[in-house]
Amino acid sequence: MNAIERLASAAVSATDGERMPEHVAIIMDGNGRWAAARGLPRVEGHRRGVQAVRSTVKAAGELGIKVLTLYSFSVENWSRPRSEIFDLMNLLRRFVRDDLAELHASGVRVRIIGERANLDPDIQSLIEESETLTRDNTAMTLVVAFNYGSRQEIVHAAQRLAREVASGALDADNITAGDLTRHLYASDLPDPDLVIRTSGEQRLSNFLLWQAAYAELVFLPLHWPDFNRAALEQALDQFRQRERRFGGLRKAGQ
């Protein structure tokens, strides 16, 4: 049984009250607009966004979500003012220093997806430290999409497949979706069941384009710093109300 069949089977067999997404992904949008609406500098919106990350990770664990992916910094974000990028990198450094030990103690495994080659050496070291320290934890997996772009991820996967074909290890005519999937950043993790975006925008913005092919999408009007457990539960309620057919028909009597 493939991943889509497993998801469909779980959705059919569960009642609305029992259905819980295994993997939730969130596009954390609206930090700057939250700050602007209050006459505050953008960095204050990002600081409050970090607080929302803390509370959301805690709530996700308590609710039984096994994988939580957060879109924290995209490859397009490098076009922002240098001062804002500087602030964002410092917030990442502070988050790892202040929160990694607690995440580890709570049994959270940390995974980082995205390109690392052009990051500052100390940021690369923090990423490696986070993953190494927590790699054996099993309570929940926290995936942070950092310096991430889904198109770039797919291109890199295609390049790896091309090298396999060139070496004779793979027949081009026999390439499957699974072959590409195994070259993605976190191919061992399940695809997201639910993608949430805050701030009222209704697009994926180059986030998990391949993996979210069958995900339910929920768009919430609040800005990310205002996201909390109640907002997460609201999105989960919407998820439970959806009929997940994966291209099939609903069976008679259901």
Helices and strands as residue ranges (DSSP letters): H 3-13, E 23-27, H 31-37, H 42-63, E 67-74, G 75-79, H 82-105, E 108-113, H 121-134, E 140-148, H 150-167, G 172-174, H 177-181, E 194-197, E 216-219, G 224-226, H 229-241
